[in-house]
Amino acid sequence: MGTLSGELVRLRAMKDEDLQYFASLKNDMRTQAAGRRDPPCFTATFMKERHEKTLGSPMKGLWSKL
């Protein structure tokens, strides 16, 4: 795998106004629904509940130990 390069990006904590944008990304048929018969139907409320459930997970923030 190659090295990542580019501009400096500063991350911030997720805000409630970001949830509608995240839902629209998940509902994008071009990227998320390949092979699905029905279109996805994510809402900002669902994305918030999913995020809150993930916050309590013991695996939160753990991507790989390699």
N, CA, C and O atoms as CSV, one atom per row, in Angstrom:
chain,resi,resn,atom,element,x,y,z
A,1,MET,N,N,0.851,-1.184,0.000
A,1,MET,CA,C,0.000,0.000,0.000
A,1,MET,C,C,0.883,1.229,0.000
A,1,MET,O,O,1.884,1.281,0.715
A,2,GLY,N,N,0.517,2.219,-0.801
A,2,GLY,CA,C,1.309,3.434,-0.917
A,2,GLY,C,C,1.107,4.382,0.243
A,2,GLY,O,O,0.231,4.190,1.087
A,3,THR,N,N,1.926,5.396,0.266
A,3,THR,CA,C,1.849,6.415,1.300
A,3,THR,C,C,0.803,7.453,0.918
A,3,THR,O,O,0.710,7.853,-0.242
A,4,LEU,N,N,0.026,7.882,1.886
A,4,LEU,CA,C,-0.955,8.936,1.650
A,4,LEU,C,C,-0.252,10.286,1.637
A,4,LEU,O,O,0.660,10.514,2.432
A,5,SER,N,N,-0.657,11.167,0.764
A,5,SER,CA,C,-0.084,12.505,0.723
A,5,SER,C,C,-1.176,13.488,0.324
A,5,SER,O,O,-2.194,13.103,-0.252
A,6,GLY,N,N,-0.954,14.749,0.633
A,6,GLY,CA,C,-1.935,15.766,0.283
A,6,GLY,C,C,-1.931,16.896,1.276
A,6,GLY,O,O,-0.976,17.069,2.033
A,7,GLU,N,N,-3.008,17.673,1.274
A,7,GLU,CA,C,-3.116,18.814,2.165
A,7,GLU,C,C,-3.444,18.369,3.590
A,7,GLU,O,O,-4.007,17.297,3.811
A,8,LEU,N,N,-3.081,19.210,4.538
A,8,LEU,CA,C,-3.409,18.969,5.939
A,8,LEU,C,C,-4.912,19.113,6.131
A,8,LEU,O,O,-5.507,20.102,5.703
A,9,VAL,N,N,-5.515,18.139,6.766
A,9,VAL,CA,C,-6.954,18.167,7.039
A,9,VAL,C,C,-7.146,18.057,8.538
A,9,VAL,O,O,-6.590,17.159,9.171
A,10,ARG,N,N,-7.915,18.948,9.107
A,10,ARG,CA,C,-8.208,18.909,10.538
A,10,ARG,C,C,-9.600,18.325,10.720
A,10,ARG,O,O,-10.571,18.809,10.139
A,11,LEU,N,N,-9.682,17.293,11.520
A,11,LEU,CA,C,-10.964,16.644,11.776
A,11,LEU,C,C,-11.630,17.275,12.981
A,11,LEU,O,O,-10.959,17.755,13.895
A,12,ARG,N,N,-12.927,17.272,12.979
A,12,ARG,CA,C,-13.687,17.785,14.126
A,12,ARG,C,C,-14.717,16.736,14.514
A,12,ARG,O,O,-14.991,15.805,13.756
A,13,ALA,N,N,-15.267,16.893,15.670
A,13,ALA,CA,C,-16.315,15.983,16.120
A,13,ALA,C,C,-17.552,16.160,15.243
A,13,ALA,O,O,-17.816,17.245,14.727
A,14,MET,N,N,-18.295,15.080,15.088
A,14,MET,CA,C,-19.515,15.129,14.296
A,14,MET,C,C,-20.546,16.035,14.975
A,14,MET,O,O,-20.676,16.044,16.199
A,15,LYS,N,N,-21.270,16.790,14.156
A,15,LYS,CA,C,-22.327,17.667,14.657
A,15,LYS,C,C,-23.670,17.174,14.131
A,15,LYS,O,O,-23.722,16.446,13.140
A,16,ASP,N,N,-24.752,17.566,14.789
A,16,ASP,CA,C,-26.093,17.150,14.374
A,16,ASP,C,C,-26.413,17.573,12.940
A,16,ASP,O,O,-27.112,16.855,12.225
A,17,GLU,N,N,-25.908,18.733,12.516
A,17,GLU,CA,C,-26.206,19.176,11.152
A,17,GLU,C,C,-25.484,18.332,10.094
A,17,GLU,O,O,-25.804,18.441,8.910
A,18,ASP,N,N,-24.525,17.500,10.490
A,18,ASP,CA,C,-23.839,16.599,9.563
A,18,ASP,C,C,-24.673,15.360,9.234
A,18,ASP,O,O,-24.432,14.715,8.214
A,19,LEU,N,N,-25.636,15.020,10.069
A,19,LEU,CA,C,-26.365,13.765,9.932
A,19,LEU,C,C,-27.154,13.666,8.635
A,19,LEU,O,O,-27.210,12.593,8.034
A,20,GLN,N,N,-27.763,14.755,8.192
A,20,GLN,CA,C,-28.506,14.715,6.937
A,20,GLN,C,C,-27.567,14.454,5.771
A,20,GLN,O,O,-27.924,13.731,4.841
A,21,TYR,N,N,-26.372,15.030,5.807
A,21,TYR,CA,C,-25.382,14.796,4.756
A,21,TYR,C,C,-24.950,13.326,4.752
A,21,TYR,O,O,-24.856,12.715,3.687
A,22,PHE,N,N,-24.688,12.757,5.926
A,22,PHE,CA,C,-24.307,11.341,6.002
A,22,PHE,C,C,-25.413,10.443,5.457
A,22,PHE,O,O,-25.143,9.467,4.757
A,23,ALA,N,N,-26.667,10.780,5.784
A,23,ALA,CA,C,-27.790,9.996,5.277
A,23,ALA,C,C,-27.864,10.087,3.751
A,23,ALA,O,O,-28.145,9.090,3.085
A,24,SER,N,N,-27.615,11.265,3.201
A,24,SER,CA,C,-27.654,11.400,1.739
A,24,SER,C,C,-26.543,10.590,1.083
A,24,SER,O,O,-26.741,10.047,-0.004
A,25,LEU,N,N,-25.390,10.498,1.715
A,25,LEU,CA,C,-24.315,9.655,1.171
A,25,LEU,C,C,-24.720,8.183,1.178
A,25,LEU,O,O,-24.476,7.467,0.208
A,26,LYS,N,N,-25.331,7.734,2.257
A,26,LYS,CA,C,-25.756,6.335,2.349
A,26,LYS,C,C,-26.897,6.028,1.392
A,26,LYS,O,O,-27.068,4.874,1.000
A,27,ASN,N,N,-27.687,7.032,1.004
A,27,ASN,CA,C,-28.812,6.828,0.098
A,27,ASN,C,C,-28.420,6.970,-1.377
A,27,ASN,O,O,-29.268,6.807,-2.255
A,28,ASP,N,N,-27.168,7.266,-1.654
A,28,ASP,CA,C,-26.714,7.453,-3.035
A,28,ASP,C,C,-26.665,6.107,-3.750
A,28,ASP,O,O,-25.826,5.261,-3.439
A,29,MET,N,N,-27.565,5.915,-4.706
A,29,MET,CA,C,-27.663,4.636,-5.421
A,29,MET,C,C,-26.399,4.295,-6.198
A,29,MET,O,O,-26.103,3.117,-6.397
A,30,ARG,N,N,-25.658,5.283,-6.635
A,30,ARG,CA,C,-24.457,5.018,-7.425
A,30,ARG,C,C,-23.353,4.372,-6.604
A,30,ARG,O,O,-22.550,3.607,-7.139
A,31,THR,N,N,-23.304,4.669,-5.317
A,31,THR,CA,C,-22.200,4.156,-4.509
A,31,THR,C,C,-22.611,3.119,-3.471
A,31,THR,O,O,-21.786,2.285,-3.097
A,32,GLN,N,N,-23.835,3.137,-2.998
A,32,GLN,CA,C,-24.216,2.287,-1.868
A,32,GLN,C,C,-25.132,1.133,-2.227
A,32,GLN,O,O,-25.224,0.172,-1.463
A,33,ALA,N,N,-25.809,1.196,-3.356
A,33,ALA,CA,C,-26.849,0.207,-3.603
A,33,ALA,C,C,-26.499,-0.777,-4.717
A,33,ALA,O,O,-27.394,-1.374,-5.316
A,34,ALA,N,N,-25.250,-0.947,-4.990
A,34,ALA,CA,C,-24.865,-1.892,-6.038
A,34,ALA,C,C,-25.359,-3.290,-5.670
A,34,ALA,O,O,-25.048,-3.811,-4.599
A,35,GLY,N,N,-26.121,-3.875,-6.561
A,35,GLY,CA,C,-26.629,-5.215,-6.322
A,35,GLY,C,C,-27.881,-5.284,-5.477
A,35,GLY,O,O,-28.375,-6.379,-5.206
A,36,ARG,N,N,-28.402,-4.165,-5.057
A,36,ARG,CA,C,-29.632,-4.149,-4.257
A,36,ARG,C,C,-30.826,-3.960,-5.168
A,36,ARG,O,O,-30.756,-3.272,-6.186
A,37,ARG,N,N,-31.888,-4.568,-4.791
A,37,ARG,CA,C,-33.112,-4.424,-5.584
A,37,ARG,C,C,-33.866,-3.144,-5.223
A,37,ARG,O,O,-34.384,-2.453,-6.100
A,38,ASP,N,N,-33.924,-2.836,-3.938
A,38,ASP,CA,C,-34.629,-1.647,-3.466
A,38,ASP,C,C,-33.621,-0.579,-3.063
A,38,ASP,O,O,-32.535,-0.905,-2.585
A,39,PRO,N,N,-33.966,0.688,-3.250
A,39,PRO,CA,C,-33.048,1.757,-2.844
A,39,PRO,C,C,-32.924,1.834,-1.321
A,39,PRO,O,O,-33.882,1.534,-0.609
A,40,PRO,N,N,-31.767,2.228,-0.824
A,40,PRO,CA,C,-31.615,2.398,0.620
A,40,PRO,C,C,-32.466,3.569,1.110
A,40,PRO,O,O,-32.792,4.475,0.343
A,41,CYS,N,N,-32.813,3.542,2.368
A,41,CYS,CA,C,-33.656,4.603,2.927
A,41,CYS,C,C,-33.133,4.992,4.305
A,41,CYS,O,O,-33.749,4.666,5.319
A,42,PHE,N,N,-32.010,5.681,4.346
A,42,PHE,CA,C,-31.432,6.139,5.595
A,42,PHE,C,C,-31.937,7.544,5.886
A,42,PHE,O,O,-32.109,8.354,4.975
A,43,THR,N,N,-32.172,7.827,7.159
A,43,THR,CA,C,-32.605,9.163,7.579
A,43,THR,C,C,-31.583,9.724,8.552
A,43,THR,O,O,-30.749,8.988,9.080
A,44,ALA,N,N,-31.648,11.021,8.788
A,44,ALA,CA,C,-30.749,11.647,9.752
A,44,ALA,C,C,-30.963,11.054,11.143
A,44,ALA,O,O,-30.004,10.886,11.896
A,45,THR,N,N,-32.203,10.737,11.490
A,45,THR,CA,C,-32.505,10.143,12.797
A,45,THR,C,C,-31.852,8.776,12.925
A,45,THR,O,O,-31.263,8.463,13.961
A,46,PHE,N,N,-31.951,7.959,11.879
A,46,PHE,CA,C,-31.311,6.647,11.898
A,46,PHE,C,C,-29.795,6.777,12.046
A,46,PHE,O,O,-29.178,6.039,12.814
A,47,MET,N,N,-29.197,7.717,11.310
A,47,MET,CA,C,-27.750,7.898,11.380
A,47,MET,C,C,-27.324,8.331,12.787
A,47,MET,O,O,-26.278,7.902,13.272
A,48,LYS,N,N,-28.127,9.179,13.445
A,48,LYS,CA,C,-27.810,9.618,14.810
A,48,LYS,C,C,-27.893,8.443,15.775
A,48,LYS,O,O,-27.012,8.275,16.619
A,49,GLU,N,N,-28.943,7.624,15.663
A,49,GLU,CA,C,-29.081,6.457,16.542
A,49,GLU,C,C,-27.934,5.481,16.327
A,49,GLU,O,O,-27.402,4.920,17.285
A,50,ARG,N,N,-27.557,5.281,15.085
A,50,ARG,CA,C,-26.444,4.380,14.770
A,50,ARG,C,C,-25.139,4.896,15.360
A,50,ARG,O,O,-24.356,4.124,15.913
A,51,HIS,N,N,-24.904,6.207,15.244
A,51,HIS,CA,C,-23.697,6.814,15.808
A,51,HIS,C,C,-23.677,6.697,17.326
A,51,HIS,O,O,-22.644,6.366,17.908
A,52,GLU,N,N,-24.808,6.964,17.973
A,52,GLU,CA,C,-24.871,6.881,19.431
A,52,GLU,C,C,-24.650,5.447,19.907
A,52,GLU,O,O,-24.012,5.232,20.939
A,53,LYS,N,N,-25.164,4.470,19.174
A,53,LYS,CA,C,-24.951,3.068,19.527
A,53,LYS,C,C,-23.468,2.708,19.384
A,53,LYS,O,O,-22.923,1.964,20.199
A,54,THR,N,N,-22.832,3.232,18.360
A,54,THR,CA,C,-21.414,2.962,18.128
A,54,THR,C,C,-20.545,3.586,19.219
A,54,THR,O,O,-19.509,3.026,19.577
A,55,LEU,N,N,-20.955,4.735,19.747
A,55,LEU,CA,C,-20.168,5.395,20.792
A,55,LEU,C,C,-20.018,4.520,22.029
A,55,LEU,O,O,-19.001,4.598,22.717
A,56,GLY,N,N,-21.008,3.692,22.322
A,56,GLY,CA,C,-20.952,2.826,23.494
A,56,GLY,C,C,-20.234,1.509,23.243
A,56,GLY,O,O,-20.078,0.703,24.160
A,57,SER,N,N,-19.801,1.288,22.023
A,57,SER,CA,C,-19.161,0.026,21.674
A,57,SER,C,C,-17.734,-0.050,22.209
A,57,SER,O,O,-16.996,0.933,22.139
A,58,PRO,N,N,-17.338,-1.208,22.744
A,58,PRO,CA,C,-15.951,-1.352,23.200
A,58,PRO,C,C,-14.963,-1.326,22.036
A,58,PRO,O,O,-13.763,-1.152,22.251
A,59,MET,N,N,-15.451,-1.496,20.807
A,59,MET,CA,C,-14.577,-1.477,19.637
A,59,MET,C,C,-14.484,-0.082,19.014
A,59,MET,O,O,-13.892,0.074,17.946
A,60,LYS,N,N,-15.054,0.924,19.660
A,60,LYS,CA,C,-15.069,2.287,19.141
A,60,LYS,C,C,-13.655,2.757,18.835
A,60,LYS,O,O,-12.774,2.708,19.694
A,61,GLY,N,N,-13.447,3.210,17.613
A,61,GLY,CA,C,-12.147,3.758,17.223
A,61,GLY,C,C,-11.093,2.728,16.886
A,61,GLY,O,O,-9.965,3.081,16.543
A,62,LEU,N,N,-11.447,1.451,16.978
A,62,LEU,CA,C,-10.490,0.394,16.703
A,62,LEU,C,C,-10.676,-0.080,15.267
A,62,LEU,O,O,-11.697,-0.683,14.938
A,63,TRP,N,N,-9.711,0.185,14.431
A,63,TRP,CA,C,-9.811,-0.218,13.032
A,63,TRP,C,C,-8.966,-1.450,12.759
A,63,TRP,O,O,-9.439,-2.403,12.141
A,64,SER,N,N,-7.745,-1.439,13.203
A,64,SER,CA,C,-6.863,-2.568,12.926
A,64,SER,C,C,-5.694,-2.531,13.906
A,64,SER,O,O,-5.243,-1.461,14.313
A,65,LYS,N,N,-5.225,-3.685,14.268
A,65,LYS,CA,C,-4.064,-3.765,15.170
A,65,LYS,C,C,-2.829,-4.244,14.415
A,65,LYS,O,O,-1.842,-4.644,15.032
A,66,LEU,N,N,-2.876,-4.207,13.087
A,66,LEU,CA,C,-1.731,-4.683,12.292
A,66,LEU,C,C,-0.591,-3.725,12.331
A,66,LEU,O,O,0.446,-3.974,11.717
